[in-house]
Amino acid sequence: MPSTNNNHDFPVVAIGAADGGTEAMMTLLENLPQNTGMAFFYFQINGIESDAAKQLTGATEIPVIKAEENIEVKPDHLYVIDPDKPQMLSDGVLKPMVNLPESPHAGMPVSQFFTLLADQLQEKVIGILLSGSDVDGTLGLKAIKMGGGLTFVQDGTANFSTMPKNAISQGVVDLVLSPKEIAEELIKIGHQKEIYYTAMKELDEGAISNNDESLKSILNLLNRNIGVDFSGYKKTTIKRRIIRRMMLHKLDNLRDYMDYLKKHSGEANALYQDLLINVTTFFRDPDTSEYLKDTLFPKIIQSKTINDPIRIWVPACSTGQEAYSVAMMLIEALGDKVTSMPVQIFATDLSEVAINKARLGIYSKDDVIDVSPKRLERFFNKIDGSYRIIKSIRDMCVFATHNIAKDPPFSRLDLISCCNFLIYIDSILQKKIIATFHYSLLNNGYLVLGKSETVGASAYLFSQVEKHFKVFSKKKDATAKAAFEMNYRFPETDRSFGTTRKQMSQKVKNDEVDLDRVIDHILLKTYTPACVVVNNDLDILQFRGSTGLYLEPSPGKASLNLMKMARQGLGFELRNLVHKAKMSGAPARKIGMEIYIEDKIQRINIEATPIKTEGEDAYFMVLFTPALSLPDDEELGDVKDKRVKQLEAELTALREDMRSIIESQEAANEELQSANEEIVSSNEELQSINEELETSKEEIESSNEELITINQELQMRNEQLAEVQEYSEAMFNIIRESVLTLDKELRVKTANRAFYKTFKINEEDAEGRYIFELGNGKWNIPKLRKLLHDIIPTNTQFFGYEIVHEFPNIGEKVLIINAHKVAQRIHGQELILLAIEDITEFRQAQRANNKK
């Protein structure tokens, strides 16, 4: 578990670098004052100078200290980390980075150091990557950004731009600046840090109210511009992200940030990307993954018949690692049945950028660090130093942008895997989404959640399968209503969705509050009897007082309808009174009614009073009071006379009620006749629309045929491309000449077997390394440097460049080098193909002939 120790009152600036980093670091320090109020860590890999601390000391007035065990970290100090003896921060003191739990950053010390800092200090970390030809540091910057910290990388001034560019491509960088500009940003942040960290510290204590008008305006603006309503997301997370953006732009309050959003159109998208939590890895929870593969998937497979597809949905899939992990495990579980059982995996996310990357299925070395070598070999192809999911797995997964909160879900699913998304949304939206999951699953379907998630208040919909894992099975007898929108909204309507829903929610809330207030006011002021509140359908909404004498539950299915709960003899009068109150808008009363209660005649009075609220729904309060009893000594004649008068009054009332009912019936008949005419007219219109739809259907079928044809052509071309790529790779590996592929920074991306065999170099020691560092520097050949640095940039190709060089343990080699520069338009990269022909034996033979 990450430590929550936040006793530090100062920011920590973590700086990572590799080749060329010392020069950039010295420039940064030369532009920093001594009293920024921050602590600095410098971590350089790949050939750090032994006297780096001494070199940096000459560039700054800030005290430079070699990081050692048990040193207390203080502001306005620079700590230089020795990559051979890495340190970590623990409760404000440096400790050796040893005996740590198994980490996905093994072999990437900069990322590991950054991640540990982010776990300790969260938003108080500022991560910076400078020059370097390594790929380390990106995952660490991602951890810092997700923890609320700021992230910078060096711009084109870097001598080696691989580290910065790799971080930029992963979308984890806030600003791309020169070392001098980074120093200027740090100075500005130092001046503003008190406001920023105070706001973060007091955030949970209500520093920004959830009802803050500026906060609401920011969310509404996001909804209008982006089309995503974040009102259901946890406000603390949203406020942390907003404060982080404020810090980045040196703004002091929400109102200023709202103004900034209005003036800078790109900031809304930047905030939106910050709010999206795109953090995922392959096989994120190993224990749950094993349970799925060994136990759950076999159950699903066993329940299927031939040609019955297995359907899986992975919502909030981010860049696709979770979906592909599920696909790999399912393939392993299917075994020999993989060809006979169709599999459909739907993976969705809000972020179109993340979905596009997921579709490509191309991942860097640090992305696949959690994948076992066996799976890496079986399910990935190595391409240009990266790893791509094999075609059969990619074809199995369908990726799409999708808003789980409002878009229609997938249906007839066997499994839904939604890990670590519910923790970011509030309980109301959680309940809605879980109900949607229940709707989407088959009766024997399963729901998989993250370690920190549960179904919560929706436990009546799901039961936990295994207590050690967050795997739930659908309860077949439970019912849930999936709340999603079936109508298409044009952009104008869509952008106002969040506001409209919020207004509706507020309206319902206001109606409920207003209803309670009016009821209490009427009861306290005028009445003290038993009563119920009903709606227009006579469903009881509230009980007040003791209503047991007048209402009782009816046998059979439970119901709160007034007609079903009323005692015998009350039903007709209750309906009649409510109808009168509704038509007249005034109270309707019936007095002296006689009903049987426990075999005794009871005389009661009933009154129905309409309740006026600000809402559109009609409510009525029905009151029950006992009628006054007749005196015991009243003469029998008077009793008879009163009884006759009562019956005459009831008869008159019944006649009036009958007349009213007849008039209402006639009016209803006229309305029905008018409605019937409208229905006939609508039916004619529908018939016309149906004809148009038939025409449209034919056009769609025609378009579909064209799309099928185009899709077949695309599939054929993809297969041809795959064949060409396989052919190229085969040629690349079987030719006798040594061939290398270099990137723009002259790092080795790939090399063929002939190269490794001829020059006795291991593949692990070559790929990703600077060509002049190969074989412990034995490839640091002056003529080769001249070729690559001077000739290649000015010429797209070069042939017949001869080099003679003495290689340790190999001897003298005479090499003919051919080079060709290739521009990859899709990936926006420039590569250098280097073919090395060993003509040593030929030259030796020539010399021998010349001597003769």
Secondary structure, DSSP 8 states (H G I E B T S, - for coil): ---------S-EEEEEE-TTHHHHHHHHHHT--S--S-EEEEEE-SS--TTHHHHHHTT-SS-EEE--TT-B--TT-EEEE-TTS-EEEETTEEEES-S----TTTT-HHHHHHHHHHHHHGGGEEEEE-SBSS-TTHHHHHHHHHTT-EEEEE-TT-SSBHHHHHHHHTT--SEEE-HHHHHHHHHHHHHHHHHHHHHHHTGGGTSS-TT-HHHHHHHHHHHHHH----TTB-HHHHHHHHHHHHHHTT--SHHHHHHHHHH-HHHHHHHHHHHS-----TTSSHHHHHHIIIIIHHHHHHT--TT--EEEEESS-TTTHHHHHHHHHHHHHHGGGGGTS-EEEEEEES-HHHHHHHHHTEE-TTTTTTS-HHHHHHHEEEETTEEEE-HHHHHHEEEEE--TTTS----SEEEEEE-SSGGGB-HHHHHHHHHHHHHHEEEEEEEEE-TT---GGGTTTEEEEETTTTEEEE-TT---------S---HHHHHTHHHHHHHHHHHHHHHHHHHHHHHHHHHHHT--SEEEEEETT-BEEEEES--TTTB---SSS---BHHHHB-TTTHHHHHHHHHHHHHHSS-EEEEEEEEEETTEEEEEEEEEEEE--SSSS-EEEEEEEE-----TT--HHHHHHHHHHHHHHHHHHHHHHHHHHHHHHHHHHHHHHHHHHHHHHHHHHHHHHHHHHHHHHHHHHHHHHHHHHHHHHHHHHHHHHHHHHHHHHHHHHH-SSEEEEE-TT-BEEEE-HHHHHHHT--HHHHTTSBGGGHHHHTT--HHHHHIIIIIHHH-SEEEEEEEEEEETTTEEEEEEEEEEEEEETTTTEEEEEEEEEE-HHHHHHHHHHHH-
